[in-house]
Amino acid sequence: MKAFVFPGQGAQFVGMGKDLYDNSADAKSMFDKANAILGFNITDLMFAGTADDLKQTKVTQPAIFIHSTILAKVMGSKFTPDMVAGHSLGEFSALVAAGALTFEDGVLLVSKRAQAMQKACEAAPSTMAAIVGLDDATIESVCQNIDGVVPANYNCPGQLVISGSIEGIDKACEELTAKGAKRAIKLAVSGAFHSPFMEPARAELAQAIENTKFSTPICPVYQNVTAQPVTNPDEIKKNLVAQLTAPVKWTQIVNNMIAAGVDSFTEVGPGTVLQGLVKKTNRTVATIGVSSLEQI
């Protein structure tokens, strides 16, 4: 069985998608549509902007989403998932690729999500840190004892990202290092994603998701909040709203997919982050990536 997975924020690169735009009529049409919906030419920034241009949350999230979903479309008959999942933002890409959401509605929701998250970041300074080389239970226990710090991304065994106030994250990093973490690295992010700090963004996005039509996907979608397969549109919407303030259970998703019979993972979108996380979770499954026309 095959799982197709979609990356989240941080996988962007300058030039992303230009080969698709130049060589596929379908891709060009979708890029042009995205420009019109967003009200600015995101293609200019994706194809020829600077790394700093692409780091702005309001650009990063739509850029990765657009690249990923257009790749899935251009794959055509090669896109044959038994199940799909996406890491954080990538969940929106997975939902569009699996037919639960139209591309146009996806662009609108991702743009709204990015702007709402940016606003939440500016309202209350906060940050994230990657903790490497400690078991999840130890990290969870330290987080429970520090006000405003929570587990945010269960990426793979031995790698968990925590989220919270700047002071809280500093304290957590110090304590976790003392408990034997190989590394506690503060991330260059604008705020505490997947934590209660994102509550204003969650409230804003909830209304937009509620007003958007979702359909039954062509295959189960393993969602971040539960790590379980979902096909019911109402449940998909509820989990998508909860995702902003809840942790991404990526390790659990990968393990659950493998338990359900998956023996190959295809990462669709920029970068190779998810392939690396899958390999660190289970070395017996095959992993490949599709981030360009050539790779299709």
C-alpha positions as CSV (number, residue, x, y, z in Angstrom):
1,M,0.0,0.0,0.0
2,K,1.1,3.5,-0.8
3,A,1.0,6.7,1.3
4,F,1.4,10.1,-0.2
5,V,2.5,12.8,2.3
6,F,2.8,16.6,2.0
7,P,5.4,18.8,3.7
8,G,4.8,21.8,6.0
9,Q,6.4,25.2,6.6
10,G,10.2,25.3,6.2
11,A,10.6,23.2,3.0
12,Q,10.4,26.2,0.6
13,F,13.2,27.1,-1.8
14,V,13.8,29.9,-4.4
15,G,12.7,28.7,-7.9
16,M,10.1,26.3,-6.6
17,G,7.6,25.3,-9.2
18,K,9.1,27.3,-12.2
19,D,9.7,24.0,-14.1
20,L,6.0,23.1,-13.7
21,Y,4.9,26.6,-14.8
22,D,7.1,26.6,-17.9
23,N,6.2,23.1,-19.1
24,S,2.6,22.2,-18.0
25,A,-0.5,24.0,-19.2
26,D,-2.4,22.6,-16.2
27,A,0.2,23.9,-13.8
28,K,0.4,27.3,-15.4
29,S,-3.4,27.7,-15.2
30,M,-3.3,26.7,-11.4
31,F,-0.5,29.1,-10.7
32,D,-2.3,32.0,-12.5
33,K,-5.5,31.1,-10.6
34,A,-3.6,31.3,-7.3
35,N,-2.1,34.7,-8.2
36,A,-5.6,36.0,-8.9
37,I,-7.1,34.6,-5.6
38,L,-4.2,35.9,-3.5
39,G,-4.3,39.4,-5.1
40,F,-0.5,39.4,-5.7
41,N,1.9,37.4,-7.9
42,I,3.2,34.8,-5.5
43,T,4.8,33.2,-8.6
44,D,7.3,36.1,-8.8
45,L,8.4,35.4,-5.2
46,M,8.5,31.6,-5.7
47,F,10.4,31.7,-9.0
48,A,12.7,34.6,-8.5
49,G,12.3,36.1,-5.0
50,T,14.9,35.9,-2.2
51,A,15.0,33.4,0.6
52,D,13.9,36.2,2.9
53,D,10.8,36.9,0.7
54,L,9.9,33.2,1.0
55,K,10.3,33.2,4.8
56,Q,7.4,35.5,5.4
57,T,4.6,33.3,6.8
58,K,2.0,34.9,4.5
59,V,4.1,33.8,1.5
60,T,5.7,30.6,2.8
61,Q,2.4,28.7,3.6
62,P,0.6,29.5,0.2
63,A,3.9,28.8,-1.7
64,I,4.4,25.4,-0.3
65,F,0.7,24.5,-0.6
66,I,0.5,25.7,-4.2
67,H,3.7,23.8,-5.2
68,S,2.6,20.6,-3.5
69,T,-1.0,20.5,-4.9
70,I,0.2,21.4,-8.4
71,L,2.7,18.6,-8.3
72,A,0.0,16.1,-7.3
73,K,-2.2,17.4,-10.2
74,V,0.6,17.1,-12.8
75,M,1.4,13.6,-11.5
76,G,-2.0,12.6,-13.0
77,S,-2.3,8.8,-13.1
78,K,1.0,8.4,-11.0
79,F,-0.8,9.9,-8.0
80,T,-2.3,6.7,-6.6
81,P,-2.7,7.0,-2.8
82,D,-4.2,4.4,-0.5
83,M,-4.0,7.1,2.1
84,V,-2.6,10.6,2.5
85,A,-1.3,12.9,5.3
86,G,0.4,16.3,5.6
87,H,2.6,17.8,8.2
88,S,0.8,20.9,9.7
89,L,0.2,23.2,6.7
90,G,0.7,20.0,4.5
91,E,-2.6,18.7,5.7
92,F,-4.3,21.3,3.5
93,S,-2.3,20.1,0.5
94,A,-3.2,16.5,1.3
95,L,-6.9,17.4,1.5
96,V,-6.9,19.1,-1.9
97,A,-4.8,16.3,-3.5
98,A,-7.4,13.7,-2.1
99,G,-10.3,15.7,-3.4
100,A,-11.8,16.8,-0.1
101,L,-11.2,20.5,-0.9
102,T,-11.0,22.4,-4.2
103,F,-7.7,24.0,-5.1
104,E,-9.3,27.5,-5.0
105,D,-10.8,27.0,-1.6
106,G,-7.5,25.6,-0.4
107,V,-5.6,28.7,-1.5
108,L,-8.1,30.9,0.3
109,L,-8.0,28.9,3.5
110,V,-4.2,28.6,3.5
111,S,-3.8,32.3,2.9
112,K,-6.2,33.1,5.7
113,R,-4.4,30.6,8.0
114,A,-1.0,32.2,7.3
115,Q,-2.3,35.7,8.0
116,A,-4.1,34.7,11.1
117,M,-1.0,32.9,12.5
118,Q,1.2,35.9,11.7
119,K,-1.2,38.2,13.6
120,A,-1.2,35.8,16.6
121,C,2.6,35.8,16.5
122,E,2.7,39.6,16.6
123,A,0.2,39.8,19.4
124,A,2.2,37.7,21.9
125,P,5.9,37.0,21.5
126,S,6.6,33.3,21.6
127,T,8.8,30.6,20.0
128,M,9.6,26.9,19.5
129,A,12.6,24.6,20.1
130,A,13.5,21.2,18.7
131,I,14.5,18.7,21.4
132,V,16.7,15.9,20.0
133,G,17.7,12.6,21.7
134,L,15.2,12.3,24.5
135,D,12.1,10.1,24.8
136,D,8.7,11.8,24.4
137,A,7.5,11.0,28.0
138,T,10.5,12.9,29.6
139,I,9.8,16.0,27.4
140,E,6.0,15.8,28.1
141,S,6.7,15.7,31.8
142,V,9.0,18.8,31.7
143,C,6.5,20.7,29.6
144,Q,3.7,19.9,32.1
145,N,5.7,21.6,34.9
146,I,6.4,24.8,32.9
147,D,3.6,27.2,32.4
148,G,2.8,28.0,28.8
149,V,5.1,25.3,27.2
150,V,3.6,22.3,25.3
151,P,4.7,19.6,22.9
152,A,4.0,20.9,19.3
153,N,5.4,18.4,16.8
154,Y,6.0,14.7,17.4
155,N,8.3,14.5,14.3
156,C,10.0,11.1,14.8
157,P,11.4,9.0,17.7
158,G,14.0,11.2,19.4
159,Q,12.8,14.5,17.9
160,L,10.0,16.5,19.4
161,V,9.4,20.2,18.9
162,I,8.1,22.2,21.9
163,S,6.2,25.5,21.7
164,G,5.5,28.3,24.1
165,S,6.6,31.6,25.7
166,I,10.2,32.7,25.1
167,E,11.0,32.6,28.8
168,G,9.2,29.2,29.1
169,I,11.1,27.7,26.2
170,D,14.4,28.9,27.5
171,K,13.7,27.2,30.9
172,A,12.5,24.0,29.2
173,C,15.6,23.8,27.0
174,E,17.8,24.2,30.1
175,E,16.0,21.5,32.0
176,L,15.8,19.1,29.1
177,T,19.5,19.5,28.4
178,A,20.2,18.7,32.1
179,K,18.0,15.5,31.6
180,G,20.2,14.3,28.8
181,A,18.9,15.9,25.5
182,K,21.6,15.7,22.9
183,R,20.4,19.1,21.6
184,A,17.8,21.7,22.4
185,I,17.7,24.1,19.5
186,K,15.6,27.2,19.4
187,L,14.0,27.5,16.0
188,A,14.0,30.6,13.8
189,V,10.2,30.9,13.7
190,S,7.9,33.9,14.3
191,G,5.9,32.3,17.1
192,A,4.6,29.3,19.0
193,F,2.8,27.3,16.4
194,H,0.5,24.4,17.6
195,S,0.1,25.8,21.0
196,P,-2.5,27.9,22.9
197,F,-0.7,31.0,21.6
198,M,-2.4,30.3,18.3
199,E,-5.9,30.5,19.9
200,P,-6.8,33.9,18.2
201,A,-5.8,32.3,14.8
202,R,-7.8,29.2,15.5
203,A,-10.9,31.3,16.2
204,E,-10.4,33.3,13.0
205,L,-9.8,30.2,10.8
206,A,-12.7,28.2,12.4
207,Q,-15.3,30.5,10.7
208,A,-13.6,30.3,7.3
209,I,-13.4,26.5,7.5
210,E,-17.0,26.2,8.6
211,N,-18.1,28.3,5.6
212,T,-16.2,26.1,3.1
213,K,-17.5,23.1,1.4
214,F,-15.6,19.9,2.1
215,S,-16.2,16.6,0.2
216,T,-15.5,13.0,1.0
217,P,-11.8,12.3,0.0
218,I,-10.8,9.6,-2.5
219,C,-8.9,7.8,0.3
220,P,-8.5,8.2,4.1
221,V,-6.7,11.3,5.4
222,Y,-4.6,10.7,8.5
223,Q,-5.1,14.0,10.4
224,N,-2.5,15.7,12.6
225,V,-4.7,16.0,15.7
226,T,-5.8,12.4,16.0
227,A,-3.2,10.5,13.8
228,Q,-6.2,8.5,12.7
229,P,-7.7,7.9,9.2
230,V,-10.7,10.2,8.5
231,T,-13.1,10.4,5.5
232,N,-16.1,12.2,7.0
233,P,-16.1,15.9,5.9
234,D,-17.5,17.2,9.2
235,E,-14.8,15.4,11.2
236,I,-12.1,16.6,8.8
237,K,-13.2,20.2,9.3
238,K,-13.3,19.9,13.1
239,N,-9.8,18.4,13.2
240,L,-8.5,21.0,10.8
241,V,-9.7,23.8,13.2
242,A,-8.2,22.0,16.2
243,Q,-4.9,21.6,14.5
244,L,-3.7,25.2,15.1
245,T,-3.5,24.8,18.8
246,A,-2.9,21.0,19.1
247,P,0.3,19.1,18.5
248,V,1.2,17.5,15.1
249,K,1.3,13.7,15.8
250,W,3.6,12.9,12.9
251,T,5.4,9.9,14.5
252,Q,2.0,8.4,15.4
253,I,0.7,9.0,11.8
254,V,3.6,7.2,10.2
255,N,3.4,4.3,12.6
256,N,-0.4,4.0,12.2
257,M,-0.1,4.1,8.4
258,I,2.5,1.3,8.5
259,A,0.3,-0.7,10.9
260,A,-2.5,-0.3,8.3
261,G,-0.3,-1.9,5.6
262,V,1.7,1.0,4.0
263,D,5.1,-0.1,2.7
264,S,6.0,3.0,0.6
265,F,5.8,6.7,1.3
266,T,6.0,9.4,-1.5
267,E,6.6,13.0,-0.4
268,V,4.9,15.4,-2.7
269,G,6.2,19.0,-2.5
270,P,9.4,20.9,-1.8
271,G,12.3,19.4,0.2
272,T,13.0,16.0,1.7
273,V,12.1,16.6,5.4
274,L,9.3,14.0,5.6
275,Q,11.3,11.3,3.9
276,G,13.9,11.8,6.6
277,L,11.3,11.6,9.4
278,V,9.8,8.5,7.9
279,K,13.2,6.8,7.7
280,K,14.0,7.7,11.3
281,T,10.6,6.3,12.4
282,N,10.9,3.0,10.4
283,R,13.8,2.0,8.1
284,T,11.9,-0.9,6.5
285,V,9.6,1.1,4.4
286,A,10.5,2.7,1.0
287,T,10.6,6.5,0.7
288,I,10.7,8.6,-2.4
289,G,10.1,12.3,-3.2
290,V,8.5,14.3,-6.0
291,S,9.5,18.0,-5.9
292,S,10.0,18.7,-9.7
293,L,8.7,17.8,-13.1
294,E,11.8,15.7,-13.7
295,Q,11.1,13.6,-10.6
296,I,7.5,13.0,-11.7
